[in-house]
Structure formats: structure tokens, C-alpha cells
Amino acid sequence: MALQLIAARATNNIIGAGPDIPWQAKGEQKLFRDITMGAVLIMGRKTFESIGKPLPGRTTIIVTRNADYKFPGCMIATSLEDAITLAEAEQLPVFIAGGGDLYAQALPLVDDIHLTTIDVEPQGDVYFPEVDFSTYTLVDEQQFETNVKYIYQHYRRK
């Protein structure tokens, strides 16, 4: 099973301001939906709660230290490793979908990175971790210009 990571970041590596995404980029959420439809999404509790519900057409696994945490329609894992084990049983593509701490834990494990970089520099307190892109090959790149410019890049581990 290939483990994938999907993220959107600003040019200054900000991915969040508290529970909020500090930009509006038309079409970026559709791109996320198109890439992840029919897959398993692994996300941290704070990221999940900022969305507020399981996303349609995808299986959601929430990673939280609280073993008693429950949300209808979602699976719960107390570690990234447990979440990956649950995801593998689904026999579907698996994406790490945030937030910052989970991305940092997952980076050494992922085979693919789907990264959208939004051409803004907002204030925020959640960062996308540093990536050694020399260990990856760029396999796809698309540029978009809607209300703001952004670029989507798909990297695969060498």
C-alpha cells in the first residue's frame, strides 16, 4: 500500500491559523476532493473538528490521544501507526490530510506528496514541515489562477 500525503500551504509554509485555513483559493478544495475521492483520509482531531464532519465519498480516520473520542461515521486511532493499520484494512488509497504534527510524523513514511502552494503569506500558527525534495521526483505540476494563484505538485519518493 502506498501512503500518500495531501496538503495545501501558503508560500511561507503556513497551513493554519488556529482551526482556520487562512486563505480562500477558488478550486483548491475541489482539487482536494478530486484527488481523495474514494480514499481513506487520516487526520488529526483538530483538523477533523475544523471540518466538522466526515467528507462524503471518503473513509475518515481521526488520530487522537483520547481513546474514548467518538464521532459517527469515523474510525478512531490513538496513533498514526494505528491509523495506518486501520487504513490498510480498507484496501483503498490512503492520504494523510493534516494537521502539522501528523504531517511531520508521516513524512518519513509517505511514498507520494500532493502539495498545493497558495501564493499568499498569511499570519498563522500551524506550519507545513520541511521536506527534503531531493528524495522525491516531481511527477505532475499544474498551475491555477482563480482569485489567487496556486500551484499543485505531485511528488513521488525516488
Secondary structure, 3 states (H helix, E strand, C coil): CCEEEEEEEECCCEEEECCECCCCCCCHHHHHHHHHCCCEEEEEHHHHHHHCCCCCCCEEEEECCCCCCCCCCEEEECCHHHHHHHHHHHCCCEEECCCHHHHHHHCCCCCEEEEEEECCCCCCCEECCCCCHHHEEEEEEEEEECCCEEEEEEEEEC
